[in-house]
Amino acid sequence: MRFLAWAALALISLPAAAQNLTEAEARRILQTPLSALVGAREAERVQHIAVANGLLRFCRWRWETNFDRLMEQHRQGLNRPETEMQRLVIWHGYWQGQTQQLTRQERPACDDALRASLREQVTAALRAGPQR
């Protein structure tokens, strides 16, 4: 698994102090389900967005804006501290990385229909906002 590569990519959105997270620390974070921090419904929403972002990234389409909006909802909308933001980023990166790994094997067609479907799904999930 290329854990460090996608975890590093996910961590770039955090402030400099949080970017120093090691692979061991990220693995430790993954031992506690995200639902323990944000609740089951919100963990599912984050996972849904991460999976869509993984497909978008696989197809070389923009996904970063979706990630930024999700993080902004938690950072500004819910005033989450940086330690909680780290957990969100790590879990998003994990699910996104798992999706990319699967799509490399499955090779879905990166066509207009997939792009439109993913855009619609992510837009709806982001519009719903954080679920408590």
C-alpha positions as a printed NumPy array, in Angstrom:
array([[  0.   ,   0.   ,   0.   ],
       [  1.244,   3.483,  -0.783],
       [  0.064,   4.865,   2.514],
       [  2.695,   7.533,   2.896],
       [  2.098,   8.998,  -0.579],
       [ -1.623,   9.638,  -0.216],
       [ -1.388,  10.516,   3.455],
       [  1.227,  13.128,   2.593],
       [ -1.009,  14.48 ,  -0.157],
       [ -3.914,  14.754,   2.249],
       [ -1.818,  16.441,   4.919],
       [ -0.796,  19.365,   2.724],
       [ -4.032,  21.164,   3.54 ],
       [ -3.191,  21.325,   7.234],
       [ -1.173,  24.073,   8.911],
       [  2.585,  23.551,   9.031],
       [  2.551,  22.162,  12.582],
       [  0.151,  19.38 ,  11.588],
       [  2.044,  18.427,   8.434],
       [  4.763,  16.77 ,  10.53 ],
       [  2.574,  13.741,  11.214],
       [  4.491,  10.495,  10.744],
       [  3.197,   7.385,   9.037],
       [  3.08 ,   5.641,  12.434],
       [  0.946,   8.455,  13.872],
       [ -1.383,   8.293,  10.865],
       [ -1.731,   4.527,  11.283],
       [ -2.528,   5.074,  14.973],
       [ -5.288,   7.515,  14.001],
       [ -6.786,   4.866,  11.698],
       [ -7.154,   2.475,  14.631],
       [-10.04 ,   4.58 ,  15.958],
       [-13.059,   4.779,  13.643],
       [-13.861,   8.27 ,  12.406],
       [-17.409,   7.759,  13.66 ],
       [-16.057,   7.957,  17.224],
       [-15.096,  11.572,  16.505],
       [-17.817,  12.836,  14.182],
       [-20.649,  10.314,  14.483],
       [-21.736,   7.58 ,  12.102],
       [-23.681,   9.777,   9.659],
       [-20.872,  12.297,   9.247],
       [-18.224,   9.584,   8.936],
       [-20.308,   8.074,   6.14 ],
       [-20.567,  11.459,   4.405],
       [-16.791,  12.   ,   4.643],
       [-16.22 ,   8.495,   3.265],
       [-18.666,   9.098,   0.423],
       [-16.858,  12.297,  -0.582],
       [-13.452,  10.597,  -0.247],
       [-14.508,   7.716,  -2.505],
       [-15.816,  10.134,  -5.124],
       [-12.583,  12.128,  -4.83 ],
       [-10.598,   8.923,  -5.354],
       [-12.462,   8.26 ,  -8.59 ],
       [-12.058,  11.851,  -9.7  ],
       [ -8.334,  11.711,  -8.996],
       [ -7.996,   8.402, -10.837],
       [ -9.615,   9.996, -13.883],
       [ -7.297,  13.026, -13.52 ],
       [-10.198,  15.341, -12.811],
       [-10.238,  18.045, -10.147],
       [-11.082,  16.726,  -6.707],
       [ -9.201,  19.204,  -4.538],
       [-12.054,  21.703,  -4.391],
       [-14.348,  19.05 ,  -2.893],
       [-11.743,  18.235,  -0.265],
       [-11.181,  21.906,   0.517],
       [-14.923,  22.526,   0.935],
       [-15.296,  19.501,   3.209],
       [-12.416,  20.654,   5.39 ],
       [-13.761,  24.208,   5.451],
       [-17.143,  22.942,   6.648],
       [-15.452,  21.269,   9.592],
       [-12.822,  23.912,  10.303],
       [-14.979,  27.033,  10.027],
       [-18.499,  25.682,  10.34 ],
       [-17.862,  23.469,  13.356],
       [-14.688,  25.101,  14.694],
       [-12.877,  21.773,  14.938],
       [ -9.432,  21.925,  16.536],
       [ -6.443,  20.901,  14.425],
       [ -6.124,  17.51 ,  16.124],
       [ -9.63 ,  16.632,  14.944],
       [ -8.866,  18.065,  11.496],
       [ -5.866,  15.724,  11.31 ],
       [ -8.137,  12.757,  11.926],
       [-10.548,  13.896,   9.225],
       [ -7.704,  14.369,   6.756],
       [ -6.172,  10.98 ,   7.516],
       [ -9.481,   9.165,   7.156],
       [-10.316,  11.018,   3.923],
       [ -6.864,  10.155,   2.583],
       [ -7.244,   6.523,   3.588],
       [-10.603,   6.122,   1.836],
       [ -9.44 ,   8.08 ,  -1.19 ],
       [ -6.302,   5.94 ,  -1.43 ],
       [ -8.261,   2.709,  -1.116],
       [-10.573,   3.862,  -3.9  ],
       [ -7.66 ,   4.748,  -6.166],
       [ -6.099,   1.344,  -5.527],
       [ -9.347,  -0.407,  -6.451],
       [ -9.894,   1.74 ,  -9.55 ],
       [ -6.401,   0.883, -10.81 ],
       [ -7.515,  -2.74 , -10.802],
       [-11.066,  -2.223, -12.089],
       [-10.262,   0.498, -14.655],
       [-13.641,   2.274, -14.813],
       [-14.419,   4.322, -17.904],
       [-13.562,   7.96 , -17.241],
       [-16.352,   9.378, -19.371],
       [-18.718,  12.323, -19.167],
       [-21.41 ,  10.229, -17.481],
       [-19.088,   9.261, -14.623],
       [-17.871,  12.824, -14.247],
       [-21.427,  14.187, -14.089],
       [-22.513,  11.502, -11.626],
       [-19.571,  12.122,  -9.31 ],
       [-20.044,  15.873,  -9.467],
       [-23.734,  15.496,  -8.605],
       [-23.041,  13.112,  -5.696],
       [-20.345,  15.288,  -4.158],
       [-22.349,  18.47 ,  -4.602],
       [-25.31 ,  16.894,  -2.783],
       [-23.083,  15.589,   0.033],
       [-21.382,  18.956,   0.482],
       [-24.686,  20.83 ,   0.321],
       [-26.038,  18.652,   3.146],
       [-23.269,  19.94 ,   5.379],
       [-21.835,  18.189,   8.403],
       [-24.167,  15.646,   9.996],
       [-24.143,  15.444,  13.776]])
